[in-house]
Amino acid sequence: PLVRRALAERGLLDRAMVLMALATVRAECAAFDPISEAPSPLNTEPPGPPFNKYDRRQDLGNLGPPDGARYRGRGFIQLTGRKNYKLYGSLLGYDLVGNPELANTPQPAAQILAAYLKENEPSIRSGLAGGDLKARRRIVKGGLNGLEGFRARFLAAAPLIRDHDSDVALSKESHGRREG
């Protein structure tokens, strides 16, 4: 319900954007709970501290240690970097820079997801219209990590969601199913 409400607030309740949101959340957070990014070779250079690859990334607005760990990926879209925490915090009225864990709580995580999708709506819609799920994943993830899981979830959800008067509803076939 929080994701649906956040999408509604941004005018994103059509089938394409709901599919994009649900597939993104499912690919990033298997249990539909906002989560924190875990250390991995993608974000940590051994023997350094976790998330040290993010510490000085200017594209993320990080200023050095401990910014990598402080502003690691969180929430439904894995919001990453001081710059993004500041941007979405300001946009949504949260102090995400001072309290980055807020991005991991359900309501802010849903609002961040919807705001991010709205901000990138033209390119997302363009790619979806052309069937280019790879390009849409790259917009959210910055790369293709998790593409196959995203694609599988997007395609699996597609027959379960239908448009209804500019709003979405679960199709009759989906009633009783709980997997997201």
C-alpha positions as CSV (number, residue, x, y, z in Angstrom):
1,P,0.0,0.0,0.0
2,L,2.8,2.5,0.7
3,V,4.4,1.9,-2.7
4,R,1.0,2.3,-4.4
5,R,0.2,5.5,-2.5
6,A,3.6,7.0,-3.3
7,L,3.2,6.1,-7.0
8,A,-0.3,7.6,-6.9
9,E,1.0,10.9,-5.4
10,R,3.4,11.1,-8.5
11,G,0.7,10.1,-11.0
12,L,2.5,6.8,-11.8
13,L,-0.4,4.3,-11.4
14,D,-0.5,3.2,-15.0
15,R,0.5,-0.4,-15.8
16,A,4.0,0.3,-17.2
17,M,5.2,2.3,-14.2
18,V,3.6,0.0,-11.6
19,L,5.4,-2.9,-13.3
20,M,8.7,-0.9,-13.3
21,A,8.2,-0.1,-9.6
22,L,7.3,-3.7,-8.5
23,A,10.0,-5.3,-10.6
24,T,12.6,-2.9,-9.2
25,V,11.6,-3.4,-5.6
26,R,11.4,-7.2,-6.1
27,A,14.9,-7.3,-7.7
28,E,16.5,-5.1,-5.0
29,C,14.6,-6.3,-2.0
30,A,13.4,-9.9,-2.4
31,A,11.0,-9.7,0.6
32,F,9.6,-6.3,-0.3
33,D,11.2,-4.8,2.8
34,P,13.6,-1.9,2.3
35,I,17.2,-3.1,3.0
36,S,20.7,-1.8,3.2
37,E,23.4,-2.7,0.7
38,A,25.8,-5.4,1.8
39,P,29.6,-5.1,1.3
40,S,30.6,-6.8,-2.0
41,P,33.4,-6.6,-4.5
42,L,31.3,-3.9,-6.3
43,N,31.6,-1.5,-3.4
44,T,34.5,-2.6,-1.3
45,E,38.2,-2.9,-2.2
46,P,40.0,-5.2,0.2
47,P,41.6,-4.8,2.6
48,G,39.8,-1.5,3.2
49,P,36.7,-0.9,5.2
50,P,33.3,-1.8,3.7
51,F,32.0,0.6,1.0
52,N,35.4,2.2,0.5
53,K,34.9,2.3,-3.3
54,Y,32.2,4.8,-2.7
55,D,34.1,7.1,-0.3
56,R,35.5,9.6,-2.8
57,R,33.1,9.1,-5.7
58,Q,32.4,12.6,-6.9
59,D,29.4,11.5,-9.0
60,L,27.8,10.4,-5.7
61,G,28.8,13.6,-4.0
62,N,30.8,11.7,-1.4
63,L,33.5,13.7,0.4
64,G,35.7,10.8,1.6
65,P,35.6,8.3,4.5
66,P,33.2,7.5,6.0
67,D,30.7,8.7,3.3
68,G,30.9,5.4,1.4
69,A,29.5,3.5,4.4
70,R,27.2,6.3,5.6
71,Y,25.5,6.8,2.2
72,R,25.6,3.2,1.0
73,G,22.6,1.8,-0.9
74,R,19.4,1.7,1.1
75,G,15.7,1.3,0.6
76,F,13.7,0.0,-2.3
77,I,16.0,1.4,-5.0
78,Q,19.2,1.3,-3.0
79,L,19.6,5.1,-2.8
80,T,23.4,5.7,-2.8
81,G,25.6,8.7,-2.3
82,R,25.5,11.9,-0.3
83,K,24.3,13.8,-3.3
84,N,21.2,11.5,-3.7
85,Y,20.5,11.5,0.0
86,K,20.5,15.3,-0.1
87,L,18.4,15.5,-3.2
88,Y,15.7,13.1,-2.2
89,G,15.7,14.3,1.4
90,S,15.1,17.9,0.3
91,L,12.5,16.8,-2.2
92,L,10.5,14.7,0.3
93,G,11.1,16.7,3.5
94,Y,13.4,14.2,5.2
95,D,16.9,14.8,6.7
96,L,18.4,11.9,4.9
97,V,21.9,13.4,5.1
98,G,21.8,13.7,8.9
99,N,19.8,10.4,9.3
100,P,20.5,8.1,6.3
101,E,18.7,5.2,8.0
102,L,15.4,6.9,7.2
103,A,15.9,5.8,3.6
104,N,15.4,2.2,4.9
105,T,12.1,2.8,6.6
106,P,9.0,1.8,4.6
107,Q,7.3,5.2,3.9
108,P,10.4,7.2,2.9
109,A,11.6,4.2,0.9
110,A,8.4,4.1,-1.1
111,Q,8.4,7.9,-1.6
112,I,12.0,7.8,-2.8
113,L,11.2,5.0,-5.2
114,A,8.2,7.0,-6.7
115,A,10.2,10.2,-6.8
116,Y,13.1,8.5,-8.6
117,L,10.7,6.9,-11.1
118,K,9.0,10.2,-11.7
119,E,12.3,12.0,-12.2
120,N,13.3,9.4,-14.8
121,E,9.8,8.9,-16.2
122,P,10.5,10.0,-19.8
123,S,13.5,7.7,-20.4
124,I,11.8,4.8,-18.5
125,R,8.7,5.1,-20.7
126,S,10.7,5.4,-23.8
127,G,12.6,2.2,-23.0
128,L,9.5,0.3,-21.9
129,A,7.7,1.3,-25.1
130,G,10.5,-0.2,-27.1
131,G,10.7,-3.2,-24.9
132,D,14.2,-2.3,-23.7
133,L,14.3,-3.6,-20.1
134,K,18.1,-3.5,-20.1
135,A,18.0,0.3,-20.6
136,R,15.4,0.7,-17.8
137,R,17.5,-1.4,-15.4
138,R,20.5,0.7,-16.2
139,I,18.6,3.9,-15.2
140,V,17.8,2.5,-11.8
141,K,20.9,0.5,-11.1
142,G,23.5,2.5,-13.0
143,G,24.6,-0.7,-14.7
144,L,23.2,-4.2,-15.4
145,N,23.7,-5.8,-12.1
146,G,20.5,-7.8,-11.3
147,L,19.2,-7.5,-14.9
148,E,18.0,-11.1,-15.2
149,G,16.1,-11.0,-11.9
150,F,14.5,-7.7,-12.8
151,R,13.5,-9.0,-16.3
152,A,12.1,-12.2,-14.8
153,R,10.0,-10.3,-12.2
154,F,8.8,-7.7,-14.7
155,L,7.7,-10.4,-17.2
156,A,6.1,-12.5,-14.5
157,A,4.1,-9.6,-13.1
158,A,3.0,-8.3,-16.5
159,P,0.0,-10.6,-16.9
160,L,-1.1,-10.0,-13.3
161,I,-1.6,-6.2,-13.7
162,R,-4.1,-4.5,-15.9
163,D,-5.1,-0.9,-16.5
164,H,-8.4,0.2,-15.3
165,D,-9.5,3.8,-15.9
166,S,-6.0,5.1,-15.6
167,D,-5.4,3.2,-12.4
168,V,-4.1,-0.3,-12.0
169,A,-5.7,-3.3,-10.3
170,L,-4.6,-6.9,-9.9
171,S,-6.1,-9.1,-12.5
172,K,-8.5,-11.9,-11.5
173,E,-5.8,-14.4,-12.0
174,S,-3.6,-12.7,-9.3
175,H,-6.1,-12.7,-6.5
176,G,-4.8,-14.9,-3.6
177,R,-1.1,-14.7,-4.8
178,R,1.2,-13.0,-2.3
179,E,4.5,-13.1,-4.3
180,G,5.3,-9.6,-5.4
